[in-house]
Amino acid sequence: MLSNLAKRVFVLLLCGLAANAVAHRYFFSITDLALNERTQSIEVIHQITAHDIDNAIAQTKQIHFSVAHPDYEDIIRQYIEAHFQLSFKGKAVPLNWIGLEINKGNIFIYQEASFSNTLIGLKITNSLLTDHYEKQVNTVNFHDNTIKGSLTFKRSVTINDIEIHN
């Protein structure tokens, strides 16, 4: 027969496991895209749950992948560049990699591109994690002096344009 202490520990463990199973039902990323008119550049900041992107890369590459991996930043960079692109009037807008930081279980990724136009007409391709998580939702918040809004991306919608009505 279990003692009261053992029963309590067992119940706490079960609650912890149940909370873990329920805690992560939502898969999302948030990207902030802003036109800096002073520097004539687009500044991009992605926020992604660290273990979601780590697990997706581990599954794709069939490796153990975590922040301890010696090529962690380079592999993350390759993944982001393959799954997030910008174009304007049919021409790619090359994004320069600035870096990344990990904070409280999230990865913040920084990119920028030279750009002297308004964001209206910018085409965004965002398929971050959509191949790995069926319910993945990626939100891109954007703004410049003429327009402000958000676009939503998911498995069935990976390309969107910034338009006046947004």
Salt bridges, closest charged atoms under 4 A:
ASP52 OD1 - HIS24 NE2 2.83
ASP52 OD1 - HIS51 NE2 3.40
ASP74 OD1 - ARG77 NH2 2.45
GLU81 OE1 - ARG77 NH1 2.84
ASP161 OD1 - LYS123 NZ 3.73
GLU163 OE1 - HIS165 NE2 2.47
